[in-house]
Amino acid sequence: MIMAEQHTTTSTPVRVITTFRDYVGSLPHQWVLDNLISGAADASRRIVSSAMVKEAVAAFAAKGALTKRFKALPPALRFRCAQVYLMGAGGLTLSDLTAYRKEPILSSLLVFAAAQGGPGAGAAKLFGFDEFEPTLRPLLAEALFGFGDAGECLPSAPAAVNPMRPLSDVAVVCSLAAQGQLTRNVHGGLSRSALNALKRLIHDPTLSGRSAASGVLGHPAGFLIGYCLKEALIVDTEAEYAVDRQAFSAWLNRSVKERLRRINDYVEDFLEGSGFELAIELLKRAEGHWVAVNQMLPEVDRQAFIRALGVFEFLGRVQTGHSHGGLRFAPCRLAADDVAAFSADEHKRDTVIMPDFSVIIPQEVSPAELFDFSVIGILSAFDKVYNGQITKESVSNALSAGVDAELLRGWLRKRNAAANVVKTVEEWIREFCRLYVSRGIVLASCDETVTRQIAALEPLRKHLTEMKAHTVFMIKQGSEHKVLNMLEKLGFDTRMPGGEAVNIDKVSRGAGRRADSADIPADDEDAESAWQDDDTDDDIQDRQTPSGFRRFAPLTDFGTAPDSPRQKTAMNRTKYGSGLKALEQSEMIHVVDYAMLTNQALVIDYNGSAYIKPNIYTVVPLGLDKGIDAAVEAEIPYVRGRKQFYLDKIKRIAVVAQ
């Protein structure tokens, strides 16, 4: 038997590795005879041989047989099977360890139940077989859409807002990294300031400040950060994420089509463990329709699919919205023509530099243009257009990073900056170049002949950088702090062009410089710790589990554990019992939620409403609207279509097994 694995954090999908052949081999022989091997004259007396099982497994897994078996299932069980495969390696959660005994879908052998740690320990889930998914995929998507269809059609599939937007967002991430804004908190995740800067500028709804705990699905900081790390556009320096300019330049040189393809390819890695291919098939099937998430998945398993929707929305594949039934989505139309159109228009609107040093950058500009601005200015927000600001600090930072002053002047001239902006930036450049303090080894030439000799000797010259200076001063040992303090009070920026600020005793100095992450004040660290409280428990749990994962073992005991009369009586006394009870509306909501969570049916004594006569109905609940006119959307077995039963019209209600 091949076991299944699960990382310890609740946000991580269970990694299940089980083949159909291994699963069948672990089942009780009588159960195999009853559900897999047909034509037994006396099943109770037969012995199941390995050859018999091998032959039966091969016949069962044949494409035609699989399709026929799935189509033979009742609609409710086809939907249940589709839910399981949509959750992929994450599994569909069961209410308790014994709930699988009541799952009729297991006898179809299209799915299996497994428990964390085996029977008697941990949670129980339903899983599908990877080898069956490609064959069943179109049928599974059809079943999901049938139950998830919100009943509202769109005139046509909405077009993506801006198919180039993911590329621009990558450029923004790299711009912030180049400016040192993607700092890390004490837990290793994105700091609050970094997270806020990203949320103001990019469209990735999966962003978080979580630390990079081992075994967390995708990248804990979000899709974009994970993609940039995988492509090596940014690198993890522990204190922050820094840009690799050479890698980013190579990324810019790729075609738009290639860059978009690589981003789309990363989706499957990021959503590892989810039913990615089935989700794509569902989007194709649902084109032109709204699909309600609440109708497709129980609340306990909904978040994983919502996270996947966030990635698809970021890439322009879906449009999401909210209705009285909760979150819904509709697939978007994204054609090659859309990308071509945006690429052709990207320079039709120019970057505008205002006299107050604010900068307006159209959203259609190329990622290269966005990144170029980060050299001289700071992006602050996105609202239809990118908003930025050119400041003395941003100019000084650029010069300190080694940017040639002439490049800054050329950038301003090319974009027709106002005269006052050009003149002021020129003054900032002059002020920065007045002096600097070096912390490196300096070669001082005190003779003009020696200087010419060194400059002419190429083997030596290539290891040196000539720095023009009027006079060079040596700072006396022990006076470093006093000199730096006095220069800064006089308004000087003591950083050298192309270098970093002098760091004496690990204390950052210099006007307009941000502190290194190691120098963040203690009160700032406390603030980050408080902000990260939601994720701390997961991190602690990871550290407390040496193995890093737990195993899921298939459940193969299908004997029904009889409830004692005392247990039945106790259950019937609660609002979740099988006897009809008159309940308050708030209690009815709990009963309906319980029935959907445990995959059980409802018995409703109904007063009657439009298109529904007064009667006692046994229904399968599919969704619950908790609004003003609270209603449960349900399917009456053997009756096509769904009905809405208003809670204020329900006299009595009960929960029964399907």
KOLTILUM-291058 format. One line per 4 residues: their letters; for each residue x, y, z of C-alpha. Coordinates in nm, 4 decimals. Layout:
BEGIN
a = X Y Z  ...
//
This chain:
BEGIN
mima = 0.0000 0.0000 0.0000  0.1347 0.3427 -0.0914  0.0720 0.5921 0.1838  -0.0291 0.9541 0.1499
eqht = 0.1536 1.2543 0.2858  0.0361 1.5805 0.4362  0.2383 1.8785 0.5501  0.1512 1.9884 0.8965
ttst = 0.0196 2.3346 0.8214  -0.3524 2.3497 0.7601  -0.3039 2.5648 0.4498  -0.0908 2.3000 0.2831
pvrv = -0.2633 2.0433 0.0613  -0.2389 1.6797 0.1490  0.0061 1.5052 -0.0818  -0.1640 1.1792 -0.1695
ittf = 0.0256 0.9197 -0.3765  -0.1941 0.6127 -0.4335  -0.2529 0.4039 -0.7458  -0.5803 0.2277 -0.8090
rdyv = -0.4055 -0.1102 -0.8174  -0.2484 -0.0550 -0.4743  -0.5786 0.0622 -0.3307  -0.7672 -0.2433 -0.4564
gslp = -0.4952 -0.4665 -0.3148  -0.5570 -0.3259 0.0307  -0.9358 -0.3751 0.0256  -1.1187 -0.6650 0.1954
hqwv = -1.1671 -0.9525 -0.0516  -1.5440 -0.9618 -0.0081  -1.5673 -0.5895 -0.0767  -1.3640 -0.6347 -0.3947
ldnl = -1.5969 -0.9143 -0.5067  -1.9062 -0.7054 -0.4381  -1.7895 -0.3850 -0.6035  -1.5236 -0.4678 -0.8611
isga = -1.5394 -0.8264 -0.9814  -1.8729 -0.9108 -1.1387  -2.0186 -1.2457 -1.2387  -1.9364 -1.4334 -0.9180
adas = -2.1693 -1.7293 -0.8706  -2.1071 -1.7476 -0.4978  -1.9149 -1.4365 -0.3961  -1.9078 -1.5300 -0.0271
rriv = -1.7039 -1.8458 -0.0985  -1.4693 -1.7216 -0.3697  -1.1014 -1.6497 -0.3201  -0.9658 -1.3387 -0.4900
ssam = -0.6429 -1.4199 -0.6738  -0.3843 -1.1601 -0.7805  -0.4447 -1.2500 -1.1448  -0.8175 -1.1967 -1.1010
vkea = -0.7577 -0.8576 -0.9411  -0.5099 -0.7542 -1.2101  -0.7564 -0.8429 -1.4842  -1.0444 -0.6656 -1.3092
vaaf = -0.8352 -0.3507 -1.2475  -0.7306 -0.3335 -1.6140  -1.0925 -0.3722 -1.7281  -1.2136 -0.1135 -1.4763
aakg = -0.9511 0.1473 -1.5758  -1.0267 0.1232 -1.9487  -1.1435 0.4573 -2.0843  -1.4838 0.3339 -2.2005
altk = -1.5519 0.1486 -1.8758  -1.4581 0.4482 -1.6619  -1.6827 0.6795 -1.8601  -1.9725 0.4351 -1.8474
rfka = -1.9336 0.3837 -1.4731  -1.9316 0.7572 -1.4037  -2.2347 0.8262 -1.6235  -2.4264 0.5486 -1.4459
lppa = -2.3992 0.7348 -1.1148  -2.6940 0.9479 -0.9929  -2.6439 1.3248 -1.0452  -2.5728 1.3840 -0.6752
lrfr = -2.2955 1.1221 -0.6729  -2.1466 1.2504 -0.9992  -2.1278 1.5925 -0.8349  -1.9735 1.4433 -0.5200
caqv = -1.7096 1.2686 -0.7302  -1.6360 1.5931 -0.9172  -1.5917 1.7801 -0.5869  -1.3331 1.5243 -0.4780
ylmg = -1.1299 1.5579 -0.7989  -1.1518 1.9376 -0.7921  -0.9785 1.9373 -0.4525  -0.6991 1.7240 -0.6013
aggl = -0.4299 1.6230 -0.3523  -0.5910 1.8482 -0.0923  -0.8792 1.6052 -0.0542  -1.2450 1.6692 0.0256
tlsd = -1.2933 1.6915 0.4005  -1.5250 1.4541 0.5835  -1.7015 1.5514 0.9040  -1.5385 1.2793 1.1146
ltay = -1.3443 0.9553 1.0895  -1.6545 0.7374 1.0532  -1.8338 0.9544 0.7970  -1.6746 0.7654 0.5086
rkep = -1.8840 0.4583 0.5977  -2.1918 0.6524 0.4835  -2.0363 0.7607 0.1530  -2.2113 0.5749 -0.1324
ilss = -1.9604 0.7207 -0.3782  -1.6907 0.4863 -0.2397  -1.8630 0.1794 -0.3829  -1.8103 0.3282 -0.7305
llvf = -1.4336 0.2872 -0.6727  -1.3747 0.6190 -0.8494  -1.2599 0.7757 -0.5221  -1.1212 0.6500 -0.1926
aaaq = -1.1182 0.7604 0.1711  -0.8012 0.8129 0.3732  -0.7239 0.9244 0.7255  -0.4307 1.1089 0.8742
ggpg = -0.2346 0.8491 1.0647  -0.4717 0.5705 0.9623  -0.7961 0.4615 1.1280  -0.8600 0.6149 1.4676
agaa = -0.6342 0.9189 1.4285  -0.6475 1.2578 1.2590  -0.8852 1.3856 0.9918  -1.0566 1.1898 0.7150
klfg = -1.0777 1.2979 0.3514  -1.1889 1.1734 0.0113  -0.9371 1.1578 -0.2736  -0.9464 1.0771 -0.6430
fdef = -0.7041 0.8706 -0.8505  -0.4636 1.0706 -1.0678  -0.4764 0.8028 -1.3360  -0.8545 0.8419 -1.3753
eptl = -0.8675 1.2227 -1.3848  -0.7704 1.2823 -1.7531  -1.0407 1.0441 -1.8763  -1.3110 1.1778 -1.6441
rpll = -1.2128 1.5458 -1.6699  -1.4815 1.6627 -1.9200  -1.7535 1.4749 -1.7302  -1.6346 1.6085 -1.3952
aeal = -1.6347 1.9651 -1.5276  -1.9879 1.9175 -1.6611  -2.1065 1.7891 -1.3221  -1.9454 2.0811 -1.1368
fgfg = -2.0935 2.3358 -1.3732  -2.4366 2.1738 -1.3494  -2.4471 2.2305 -0.9751  -2.2446 2.5532 -0.9695
dage = -2.4309 2.7366 -1.2464  -2.5654 3.0551 -1.0860  -2.8457 3.0684 -1.3434  -2.7304 3.3981 -1.4939
clps = -2.5832 3.4068 -1.8422  -2.3549 3.6768 -1.9777  -2.4089 3.8213 -2.3274  -2.0490 3.7253 -2.4008
apaa = -1.7425 3.6267 -2.2059  -1.5844 3.9412 -2.0537  -1.2504 4.0391 -2.2022  -0.9424 4.0574 -1.9796
vnpm = -0.8845 4.4105 -1.8461  -0.5216 4.4217 -1.9516  -0.3496 4.1039 -2.0703  -0.0116 4.2733 -2.0180
rpls = -0.0852 4.3489 -1.6520  0.0977 4.0437 -1.5078  0.4166 4.1547 -1.6841  0.3821 4.5058 -1.5441
dvav = 0.3296 4.3620 -1.1962  0.6512 4.1624 -1.2283  0.8328 4.4850 -1.3196  0.6827 4.6568 -1.0145
vcsl = 0.8008 4.3780 -0.7835  1.1509 4.4054 -0.9259  1.1384 4.7861 -0.8979  1.0522 4.7680 -0.5277
aaqg = 1.3250 4.5084 -0.4777  1.5758 4.7359 -0.6539  1.4840 5.0168 -0.4138  1.5215 4.7922 -0.1093
qltr = 1.1518 4.8089 -0.0194  1.0846 4.4316 -0.0066  1.2118 4.3910 0.3479  1.1422 4.0884 0.5687
nvhg = 0.9980 4.0816 0.9191  1.1379 3.8998 1.2211  0.9495 3.5817 1.1198  1.0991 3.5786 0.7702
glsr = 0.7850 3.6909 0.5852  0.7272 4.0194 0.4056  0.7308 4.3167 0.6409  0.4181 4.5236 0.6827
saln = 0.5637 4.8151 0.4847  0.6654 4.5830 0.1979  0.3258 4.4171 0.1907  0.1451 4.7529 0.1876
alkr = 0.3673 4.8818 -0.0943  0.2919 4.5721 -0.3031  -0.0824 4.5845 -0.2385  -0.0959 4.9469 -0.3536
lihd = 0.0764 4.8682 -0.6826  0.0061 4.5124 -0.7992  -0.3014 4.2961 -0.8527  -0.2006 3.9654 -0.6928
ptls = -0.4749 3.8796 -0.4387  -0.2704 3.5904 -0.2959  -0.0156 3.8232 -0.1319  0.0576 3.7632 0.2341
grsa = 0.3236 3.8443 0.4904  0.3662 3.4824 0.5936  0.7072 3.3405 0.6552  0.8511 3.0746 0.4283
asgv = 0.7640 2.7786 0.6506  0.8721 2.4430 0.5130  0.6034 2.2634 0.3174  0.3655 2.5547 0.2613
lghp = 0.1695 2.5418 -0.0642  0.3181 2.7549 -0.3401  0.5120 3.0482 -0.2005  0.3770 3.1859 0.1277
agfl = 0.4271 3.5504 0.0256  0.2124 3.5040 -0.2830  0.2101 3.4066 -0.6489  0.4180 3.6982 -0.7820
igyc = 0.6937 3.6715 -0.5235  0.7128 3.2979 -0.5885  0.7330 3.3486 -0.9658  1.0055 3.6149 -0.9400
lkea = 1.2075 3.3878 -0.7110  1.1690 3.0908 -0.9440  1.2844 3.2984 -1.2426  1.5689 3.4363 -1.0245
livd = 1.4533 3.7939 -1.0980  1.4801 3.8568 -0.7251  1.7000 3.6783 -0.4729  1.6468 3.6038 -0.1059
teae = 1.9109 3.7823 0.1045  1.7361 3.6915 0.4331  1.6910 4.0567 0.5327  1.5073 4.1415 0.2102
yavd = 1.4363 4.0391 -0.1494  1.6874 4.2069 -0.3809  1.6686 4.2363 -0.7596  1.9107 4.0579 -0.9925
rqaf = 1.9462 4.3250 -1.2608  2.1158 4.0946 -1.5091  1.8399 3.8318 -1.4814  1.5698 4.0979 -1.5062
sawl = 1.7338 4.2474 -1.8144  1.7367 3.9014 -1.9764  1.3686 3.8597 -1.8841  1.2849 4.1915 -2.0552
nrsv = 1.4591 4.0754 -2.3724  1.2249 3.7769 -2.4083  0.9157 3.8150 -2.6245  0.5845 3.9114 -2.4630
kerl = 0.4391 3.5742 -2.5614  0.7264 3.3855 -2.3981  0.7051 3.5865 -2.0757  0.3296 3.5353 -2.0463
rrin = 0.3702 3.1644 -2.1161  0.6270 3.1263 -1.8378  0.3999 3.3050 -1.5913  0.1098 3.0793 -1.6864
dyve = 0.3321 2.7728 -1.6542  0.4124 2.8715 -1.2969  0.0437 2.8489 -1.1985  0.0541 2.4698 -1.1838
dfle = 0.3603 2.4808 -0.9577  0.2012 2.7395 -0.7303  -0.1268 2.5474 -0.7056  0.0486 2.2139 -0.6595
gsgf = -0.1916 1.9666 -0.5060  -0.5126 2.1211 -0.6388  -0.7170 1.9949 -0.9336  -0.5518 2.2419 -1.1704
elai = -0.6390 2.0749 -1.5011  -0.9979 2.0158 -1.3912  -1.0286 2.3813 -1.2882  -0.9117 2.4858 -1.6377
ellk = -1.1666 2.2509 -1.7940  -1.4380 2.3990 -1.5728  -1.3492 2.7503 -1.6942  -1.3899 2.6352 -2.0554
raeg = -1.7232 2.4710 -1.9780  -1.8582 2.7740 -1.7908  -1.7783 3.0373 -2.0551  -2.0584 3.2940 -2.0724
hwva = -2.2041 3.1993 -1.7318  -2.1648 3.2979 -1.3687  -2.0644 3.0091 -1.1433  -2.1356 3.0182 -0.7684
vnqm = -1.8487 2.8909 -0.5544  -2.0743 2.8212 -0.2548  -2.2825 2.5808 -0.4634  -1.9764 2.3817 -0.5707
lpev = -1.7843 2.3209 -0.2504  -1.8577 2.2966 0.1227  -1.7280 2.5842 0.3319  -1.4496 2.3816 0.4938
drqa = -1.2850 2.3161 0.1536  -1.3794 2.6371 -0.0232  -1.0707 2.8434 0.0587  -0.8308 2.6361 -0.1529
fira = -1.0441 2.6897 -0.4636  -1.0876 3.0601 -0.3867  -0.7080 3.0886 -0.3723  -0.6860 2.9291 -0.7163
lgvf = -0.9490 3.1742 -0.8438  -0.7323 3.4581 -0.7139  -0.4444 3.3401 -0.9333  -0.6714 3.2978 -1.2362
eflg = -0.8139 3.6470 -1.1824  -0.4636 3.7931 -1.1590  -0.3796 3.6329 -1.4945  -0.6998 3.7672 -1.6498
rvqt = -0.8658 3.4268 -1.6884  -1.1685 3.4932 -1.4688  -1.3785 3.7783 -1.3400  -1.5046 3.7444 -0.9828
ghsh = -1.7923 3.9111 -0.8054  -2.0341 3.8726 -0.5173  -2.4058 3.8081 -0.5162  -2.6587 3.7131 -0.2508
gglr = -2.5281 3.3568 -0.2815  -2.1660 3.4539 -0.2085  -1.8580 3.4576 -0.4314  -1.9063 3.3799 -0.7991
fapc = -1.6869 3.3844 -1.1076  -1.7133 3.3968 -1.4858  -1.4373 3.2956 -1.7313  -1.2765 3.5773 -1.9303
rlaa = -1.1946 3.5825 -2.2986  -0.8207 3.6178 -2.3530  -0.7090 3.5986 -2.7128  -0.3739 3.6617 -2.8770
ddva = -0.5304 3.9674 -3.0430  -0.5827 4.1256 -2.7007  -0.2127 4.1047 -2.6199  -0.1182 4.2377 -2.9631
afsa = -0.3574 4.5314 -2.9246  -0.2169 4.6304 -2.5878  0.1403 4.5896 -2.7112  0.0678 4.8211 -3.0053
dehk = -0.0872 5.0844 -2.7767  0.1725 5.0753 -2.5025  0.3493 5.3958 -2.6144  0.0461 5.5935 -2.7292
rdtv = 0.0235 5.7683 -2.3935  0.3475 5.9061 -2.2551  0.4719 5.9282 -1.8997  0.3857 6.2727 -1.7615
impd = 0.6133 6.4528 -1.5137  0.4214 6.7213 -1.3272  0.5800 7.0478 -1.1992  0.5251 6.9245 -0.8404
fsvi = 0.7587 6.6264 -0.9118  0.4714 6.3771 -0.9210  0.4740 6.1352 -1.2138  0.1806 5.9750 -1.3977
ipqe = 0.2607 5.6554 -1.5887  -0.0118 5.4961 -1.8081  -0.0902 5.1337 -1.7296  -0.0205 5.0408 -2.0941
vspa = 0.3518 5.1237 -2.0764  0.6040 4.8454 -2.1102  0.7525 4.6744 -1.8038  1.0892 4.8226 -1.9066
elfd = 0.9468 5.1752 -1.8801  0.8091 5.1002 -1.5336  1.1403 4.9645 -1.4137  1.3315 5.2575 -1.5671
fsvi = 1.1266 5.4984 -1.3576  1.2265 5.3146 -1.0401  1.5843 5.4304 -1.1056  1.4956 5.7967 -1.0551
gils = 1.1644 5.7908 -0.8669  0.9416 5.5929 -0.6333  0.6129 5.4296 -0.7366  0.3445 5.5023 -0.4785
afdk = 0.0075 5.3712 -0.6011  -0.1947 5.2332 -0.8908  -0.5380 5.3741 -0.9741  -0.6043 5.3314 -1.3489
vyng = -0.2544 5.4774 -1.3895  0.0681 5.4405 -1.1921  0.1455 5.7307 -0.9610  0.5021 5.8065 -0.8591
qitk = 0.7202 6.0787 -0.7139  1.0714 6.2067 -0.7849  1.2412 6.3043 -0.4600  1.5833 6.4101 -0.3458
esvs = 1.6155 6.0777 -0.1663  1.5316 5.8742 -0.4786  1.7854 6.0704 -0.6859  2.0554 6.0342 -0.4187
nals = 1.9812 5.6611 -0.3889  2.0209 5.6208 -0.7652  2.3562 5.8010 -0.7651  2.4708 5.5997 -0.4655
agvd = 2.3793 5.2785 -0.6517  2.6115 5.3788 -0.9347  2.3627 5.5293 -1.1816  2.5338 5.7819 -1.4041
aell = 2.4059 6.1351 -1.3521  2.3798 6.1855 -1.7293  2.1347 5.8925 -1.7489  1.9044 6.0722 -1.5023
rgwl = 1.9251 6.3939 -1.6986  1.8525 6.2088 -2.0239  1.5471 6.0381 -1.8711  1.4011 6.3773 -1.7758
rkrn = 1.4763 6.5341 -2.1144  1.3211 6.2431 -2.3054  0.9930 6.2875 -2.1152  0.9859 6.6688 -2.1474
aaan = 1.0064 6.7361 -1.7743  0.9223 7.0894 -1.6615  1.2150 7.3288 -1.6340  1.1848 7.3581 -1.2559
vvkt = 1.2043 6.9776 -1.2202  1.5142 6.9532 -1.4405  1.6853 7.2403 -1.2572  1.6040 7.1015 -0.9106
veew = 1.7219 6.7484 -0.9976  2.0425 6.9022 -1.1362  2.0918 7.0763 -0.8013  2.0327 6.7494 -0.6132
iref = 2.2952 6.5803 -0.8304  2.5424 6.8615 -0.7594  2.4792 6.8400 -0.3843  2.5293 6.4644 -0.3804
crly = 2.8565 6.4898 -0.5696  3.0105 6.7424 -0.3270  3.1678 6.4774 -0.1056  3.1504 6.1176 0.0050
vsrg = 3.3019 5.8980 0.2744  3.4704 5.5797 0.1533  3.4993 5.2624 0.3576  3.7018 5.0743 0.0982
ivla = 4.0760 5.0523 0.0396  4.1958 5.3658 -0.1340  4.5031 5.4039 -0.3548  4.6254 5.7636 -0.3307
scde = 4.8530 5.8966 -0.6042  5.0477 6.2048 -0.4920  5.2350 6.2647 -0.8138  5.1004 6.3463 -1.1588
tvtr = 5.3610 6.1247 -1.3309  5.2633 5.8273 -1.1125  4.8967 5.8880 -1.1907  4.9645 5.8761 -1.5651
qiaa = 5.1757 5.5621 -1.5213  4.8968 5.3807 -1.3322  4.6344 5.4915 -1.5851  4.8473 5.3542 -1.8714
lepl = 4.9094 5.0128 -1.7097  4.6041 4.8110 -1.8196  4.6543 4.4988 -1.5963  4.6476 4.7313 -1.2925
rkhl = 4.3999 4.9837 -1.4295  4.1216 4.7283 -1.4741  4.1155 4.6681 -1.0978  4.0793 5.0380 -1.0104
temk = 3.8086 5.3008 -1.0336  3.9235 5.6577 -1.0742  3.7360 5.8931 -0.8421  3.7690 6.2604 -0.9155
ahtv = 3.8266 6.4603 -0.5974  3.9525 6.8058 -0.5033  4.1086 6.6898 -0.1781  4.1215 6.3567 0.0054
fmik = 4.1076 6.3569 0.3882  4.1983 6.0681 0.6170  3.9618 6.0303 0.9145  4.1471 5.9726 1.2400
qgse = 4.0819 5.6367 1.4009  3.8145 5.6673 1.6703  3.6676 5.9865 1.5204  3.4447 5.8182 1.2597
hkvl = 3.1167 5.8788 1.4446  3.1939 6.2442 1.5154  3.2912 6.3149 1.1534  2.9821 6.1481 1.0086
nmle = 2.7486 6.3205 1.2564  2.8902 6.6637 1.1849  2.8781 6.6131 0.8051  2.5182 6.4968 0.8201
klgf = 2.4170 6.7924 1.0372  2.5657 7.0133 0.7692  2.3324 6.8510 0.5140  2.5806 6.6280 0.3296
dtrm = 2.5006 6.2811 0.1947  2.8109 6.0833 0.2809  2.7504 5.7880 0.0498  2.9887 5.7308 -0.2358
pgge = 2.8631 5.6883 -0.5949  2.8141 5.3213 -0.6760  2.8753 5.2191 -0.3142  2.6887 5.1750 0.0122
avni = 2.6701 5.3938 0.3166  2.9477 5.3629 0.5720  2.8349 5.1208 0.8436  3.0288 5.1719 1.1651
dkvs = 2.9586 4.9244 1.4454  2.6578 4.8036 1.2410  2.4873 5.1439 1.2748  2.3574 5.2890 0.9456
rgag = 2.4562 5.6500 0.8796  2.3707 5.9010 0.6072  2.0879 6.1410 0.5327  1.7973 5.9934 0.3401
rrad = 1.9113 5.6309 0.3809  1.6877 5.3501 0.5036  1.8272 5.1371 0.7853  1.9470 4.7853 0.7139
sadi = 1.7086 4.5181 0.8306  1.9433 4.4333 1.1171  1.9084 4.7894 1.2433  1.5277 4.8010 1.2653
padd = 1.4344 4.9437 1.6075  1.2925 4.7028 1.8602  0.9530 4.8740 1.8646  0.9193 4.8186 1.4882
edae = 0.9933 4.4498 1.5368  0.7219 4.4330 1.8011  0.4739 4.5872 1.5605  0.5599 4.3304 1.2948
sawq = 0.5262 4.0480 1.5453  0.1774 4.1605 1.6404  0.0779 4.1910 1.2759  0.1999 3.8375 1.2084
dddt = 0.0046 3.6751 1.4920  -0.2356 3.5024 1.2539  0.0468 3.3040 1.0964  0.2617 3.2418 1.4020
dddi = 0.0684 2.9331 1.5094  0.1367 2.7642 1.1758  0.5071 2.8397 1.2047  0.5216 2.7030 1.5595
qdrq = 0.3415 2.3901 1.4470  0.5958 2.3420 1.1689  0.8833 2.3713 1.4148  0.7223 2.1255 1.6547
tpsg = 0.6882 1.8532 1.3906  1.0352 1.7109 1.3155  0.9207 1.4971 1.0239  0.7599 1.7915 0.8408
frrf = 0.4602 1.5854 0.7266  0.2072 1.3270 0.8372  0.0889 1.0294 0.6431  -0.2600 0.9592 0.5133
aplt = -0.3494 0.5911 0.4946  -0.6460 0.4655 0.2878  -0.9434 0.3535 0.4973  -1.0540 0.0035 0.4041
dfgt = -1.2890 -0.0973 0.6889  -1.6402 -0.0552 0.5479  -1.8245 -0.2370 0.8256  -2.0991 -0.0180 0.9691
apds = -2.0423 0.0523 1.3345  -2.3886 0.0128 1.4902  -2.5029 0.2993 1.7062  -2.6247 0.2014 2.0470
prqk = -2.9883 0.2882 2.1335  -2.8529 0.5358 2.3834  -2.6476 0.7119 2.1116  -2.9459 0.7265 1.8759
tamn = -3.1665 0.8716 2.1486  -2.9031 1.1329 2.2319  -2.8689 1.2292 1.8650  -3.2446 1.2568 1.8103
rtky = -3.2688 1.4949 2.1033  -3.0467 1.7455 1.9217  -3.1484 1.9718 1.6340  -2.9399 1.7491 1.4001
gsgl = -3.1455 1.4348 1.4637  -3.3559 1.2447 1.2102  -3.6859 1.3391 1.3706  -3.8757 1.6426 1.2368
kale = -3.8458 1.9420 1.4723  -3.9783 2.2973 1.4736  -3.6759 2.5279 1.5002  -3.5931 2.8967 1.4985
qsem = -3.4556 3.0307 1.1700  -3.1023 3.0701 1.3125  -3.1089 2.7057 1.4240  -3.2380 2.5966 1.0818
ihvv = -2.9361 2.7638 0.9221  -2.7067 2.5522 1.1437  -2.9003 2.2382 1.0486  -2.8682 2.3106 0.6742
dyam = -2.4958 2.3891 0.7099  -2.4504 2.0625 0.8997  -2.6326 1.8637 0.6313  -2.4178 2.0128 0.3515
ltnq = -2.0971 1.9615 0.5487  -2.1729 1.5944 0.6214  -2.3249 1.5243 0.2783  -2.6614 1.4281 0.4257
alvi = -3.0155 1.4981 0.3110  -3.2875 1.7122 0.4684  -3.6479 1.6265 0.5426  -3.8595 1.9424 0.5213
dyng = -4.2192 1.9912 0.6293  -4.2970 2.2806 0.3944  -4.5828 2.5318 0.4079  -4.5625 2.5970 0.0360
sayi = -4.4466 2.8862 -0.1817  -4.4361 2.9804 -0.5487  -4.4053 2.6618 -0.7614  -4.3716 2.4403 -0.4515
kpni = -4.6797 2.2792 -0.2984  -4.7195 2.2221 0.0770  -4.5802 1.8785 0.1558  -4.3017 1.6883 0.3305
ytvv = -3.9958 1.6731 0.1050  -3.6668 1.4838 0.1251  -3.4070 1.6999 -0.0488  -3.0311 1.7229 -0.1062
plgl = -2.9121 2.0719 0.0021  -2.6807 2.2458 -0.2472  -2.6540 2.6019 -0.1187  -2.7786 2.8373 0.1499
dkgi = -2.8722 3.2045 0.1177  -2.8517 3.3640 0.4626  -2.9877 3.7024 0.3522  -3.3184 3.8702 0.4369
daav = -3.5217 3.6072 0.2501  -3.3137 3.3162 0.3777  -3.3576 3.0070 0.1629  -3.1976 2.6699 0.1039
eaei = -3.1380 2.5705 -0.2577  -3.1882 2.1974 -0.2917  -3.2460 1.9150 -0.5344  -3.5375 1.6771 -0.4924
pyvr = -3.4101 1.3262 -0.5769  -3.5439 1.1883 -0.9062  -3.6857 1.5330 -0.9959  -3.4885 1.7362 -1.2465
grkq = -3.3865 2.0889 -1.1465  -3.3393 2.2715 -0.8193  -3.5860 2.4407 -0.5884  -3.5644 2.7186 -0.3328
fyld = -3.7178 2.6429 0.0054  -3.7604 2.9595 0.2134  -3.6727 2.9068 0.5786  -3.9710 3.1063 0.7035
kikr = -4.1958 2.8583 0.5179  -4.0391 2.5517 0.6812  -4.2509 2.4236 0.9713  -4.0231 2.1359 1.0718
iavv = -3.6862 2.0057 0.9584  -3.4603 1.7008 1.0080  -3.1297 1.5564 0.8856  -3.1176 1.2066 0.7353
aq = -2.8497 0.9997 0.5615  -2.8683 0.9925 0.1812
//
